[in-house]
């Protein structure tokens, strides 16, 4: 690919040709070159920054892995920073040596990319364009090299089981089983039976002996989800298994040795639970050997567009939406996503199912909660100063709060965590 040309998305392709470049004006032609794998990088040469950002979003939805640079005028640099958040790696100021500058930046990116762009083997299916998620995958790669117990901590819906499976798949235990259990889904006695197994007659209904998940996972990995929801009594028994490497099935008279790598996960702060007396300190230290914190989706906004594009591809029918409009993507990237990746997946699936025959997902199709923040956002993020944008957002938050509390100013101020005087101001 070293001799392959740079693909230029330009307003005037006939006038922008240069040695080592191939220029097109529309995405259909660009898609043909990208599908054929005949280019080594992409340059956005648009007069309108909004159009350049739209192109960058389109590339990101295609899961583009090629380096992207953008040509801008000297007077546009201040407003072009927004392109970096849209997936552009470098911004180049137009000039007499524009072509040479682009090639110089691309050479620097290719040298840097050998260290930064690569992704650990077996994790290509995980979207990690954002720095926060890339740092998380680096920790997973380090954890793969040992049998140390791993504690995955993150909000609900951040993909803890996905990372646990990736960790197992890249470890020396990959040929062994991966067994997962949600600890919050069982009462204490039944959870013990599920994990440790039981003998026939150990309790009412135990008509035959059964191996537990620890025995089934021997030689592989056991994923204990929602570990923070377990009782103190169960935690004592789990601690003994981790310390001794043996399990005793309910009703059994002897212990059985198991060879299991434990990966635990929780959406709660175990350190706080320890201080509150709700989680055993000794078990916490036994689990927290290799901690990995998963970022919430709002902390990895650079991943929202490729994730949404992937979910759209998964759920889209032939007569349903095939792409996401720029306005809709902008709202998706601004929304808080308290349910994280799971909430985003559900939103895309809902829109696809409820709008058959529509060519693309528009802002009007999104949930009212997501649409609501659109009133606080300027039509063009580059057209306002930060102070102006924050004033607009503040006004929207105050109006929504006043509506929610029917104009009661004291209740509104208390809900917003400010004084009544601050609300008046």
Long-range contacts (C-beta under 8 A, 24 or more apart in sequence): 1-37, 1-40, 2-40, 4-38, 4-39, 4-40, 5-38, 5-39, 5-40, 6-39, 6-40, 6-41, 6-42, 6-43, 6-102, 6-103, 6-106, 7-33, 7-34, 7-39, 7-41, 7-42, 7-43, 8-42, 8-43, 8-44, 8-45, 9-42, 9-43, 9-44, 9-45, 9-46, 9-55, 10-45, 10-46, 11-45, 11-46, 11-47, 16-45, 18-99, 19-99, 20-99, 20-103, 21-99, 27-55, 27-58, 31-62, 34-62, 34-64, 34-66, 39-66, 40-66, 40-106, 41-66, 41-67, 41-68, 41-69, 41-106, 41-109, 41-110, 42-66, 42-67, 42-68, 42-69, 43-68, 43-69, 43-70, 43-71, 43-102, 44-68, 44-69, 44-70, 44-71, 44-83, 44-88, 45-70, 45-71, 46-70, 49-76, 49-79, 49-80, 49-82, 49-83, 49-382, 50-326, 50-380, 50-382, 52-80, 52-83, 52-88, 53-82, 53-83, 53-86, 53-326, 54-326, 56-83, 56-86, 56-87, 56-88, 57-86, 57-87, 57-305, 57-326, 57-329, 58-323, 59-87, 60-86, 60-87, 60-129, 60-305, 60-306, 60-309, 61-305, 61-306, 61-308, 61-309, 61-312, 61-323, 61-324, 61-329, 62-309, 63-306, 63-309, 63-310, 65-117, 67-106, 67-109, 67-110, 67-113, 69-102, 69-105, 69-106, 69-109, 71-98, 71-102, 79-382, 79-383, 80-382, 82-381, 82-382, 85-301, 85-302, 86-305, 87-129, 87-302, 87-305, 120-144, 120-166, 120-170, 121-170, 122-166, 122-169, 122-170, 123-166, 123-170, 126-159, 126-162, 126-163, 126-166, 127-303, 127-306, 127-307, 127-310, 128-303, 129-302, 129-303, 129-306, 130-295, 130-299, 130-300, 130-301, 130-302, 130-303, 131-302, 132-295, 132-299, 132-300, 133-295, 133-300, 133-303, 136-163, 136-292, 136-293, 136-294, 136-295, 139-290, 139-292, 140-166, 140-167, 140-170, 140-292, 141-170, 142-290, 143-167, 143-290, 143-292, 144-170, 144-171, 145-171, 146-290, 147-171, 147-172, 147-173, 147-261, 148-289, 148-290, 149-242, 149-261, 149-262, 149-263, 149-264, 149-286, 149-287, 149-289, 149-290, 150-262, 150-263, 150-264, 150-289, 150-290, 150-291, 150-292, 151-227, 151-264, 151-265, 151-266, 151-270, 151-287, 151-288, 151-289, 151-290, 151-291, 151-292, 152-263, 152-264, 152-265, 152-266, 152-292, 152-294, 153-265, 153-266, 153-267, 153-269, 153-270, 153-291, 153-292, 153-293, 153-294, 154-265, 154-267, 154-293, 154-294, 154-295, 154-296, 155-267, 155-294, 155-296, 155-338, 155-340, 156-267, 156-339, 156-340, 156-342, 157-297, 157-339, 157-340, 157-341, 157-342, 157-343, 158-294, 158-295, 158-296, 158-297, 158-340, 158-341, 159-294, 159-340, 159-341, 160-225, 160-265, 160-267, 160-294, 161-223, 161-225, 161-265, 163-292, 163-294, 164-221, 164-223, 164-263, 164-265, 165-223, 167-221, 167-263, 168-220, 168-221, 168-223, 168-261, 168-263, 171-221, 171-261, 173-219, 173-220, 173-221, 173-261, 175-219, 175-220, 176-217, 176-218, 176-219, 176-220, 176-221, 177-216, 177-217, 177-218, 177-219, 177-220, 177-221, 178-217, 178-220, 178-221, 178-223, 179-213, 179-216, 179-217, 179-220, 179-221, 179-222, 179-223, 180-222, 180-223, 180-225, 181-213, 181-222, 181-223, 181-224, 181-225, 182-225, 182-226, 183-224, 183-225, 183-226, 183-227, 183-229, 183-230, 184-225, 184-226, 184-229, 185-226, 188-230, 188-231, 188-233, 188-234, 191-230, 191-234, 192-234, 192-237, 192-250, 193-250, 195-238, 195-247, 196-237, 196-241, 196-247, 196-248, 196-249, 196-250, 197-247, 197-249, 197-250, 197-252, 198-249, 198-250, 198-251, 198-252, 199-249, 199-250, 199-251, 199-252, 200-251, 201-251, 202-249, 202-250, 202-251, 202-252, 203-250, 203-251, 206-250, 206-251, 209-249, 210-249, 211-249, 212-247, 212-249, 214-241, 214-247, 214-258, 214-260, 215-247, 215-256, 215-258, 217-258, 217-260, 218-258, 218-259, 218-260, 219-259, 219-260, 220-260, 220-261, 221-260, 221-261, 221-262, 221-263, 222-260, 222-261, 222-262, 222-263, 223-263, 223-264, 223-265, 224-262, 224-263, 224-264, 224-265, 225-264, 225-265, 226-265, 226-266, 226-267, 227-264, 227-265, 227-266, 227-270, 227-287, 228-266, 228-267, 228-268, 228-270, 228-273, 228-279, 229-266, 229-268, 232-278, 232-279, 232-280, 235-279, 235-280, 235-283, 236-280, 238-283, 239-280, 239-282, 239-283, 239-286, 242-283, 242-286, 242-287, 243-286, 262-287, 296-337, 296-340, 297-337, 297-340, 297-341, 297-343, 297-344, 298-336, 298-337, 301-333, 304-329, 304-332, 304-333, 304-337, 304-344, 305-329, 305-332, 305-333, 307-341, 307-344, 307-345, 308-332, 308-344, 308-348, 311-344, 311-345, 311-348, 311-349, 312-348, 312-352, 312-361, 315-348, 315-349, 315-352, 315-353, 316-352, 317-352, 317-356, 319-356, 319-357, 320-352, 320-355, 320-356, 320-357, 320-358, 321-351, 321-352, 321-355, 321-358, 321-359, 321-360, 321-361, 321-365, 322-359, 322-360, 323-359, 323-360, 323-361, 324-360, 324-361, 325-360, 325-361, 325-362, 325-363, 327-362, 327-363, 327-374, 328-360, 328-361, 328-362, 328-363, 328-365, 328-366, 330-363, 330-377, 330-381, 331-363, 331-366, 331-370, 331-371, 331-373, 331-374, 331-377, 332-366, 332-370, 334-373, 334-377, 335-369, 335-370, 335-373, 372-400, 398-423
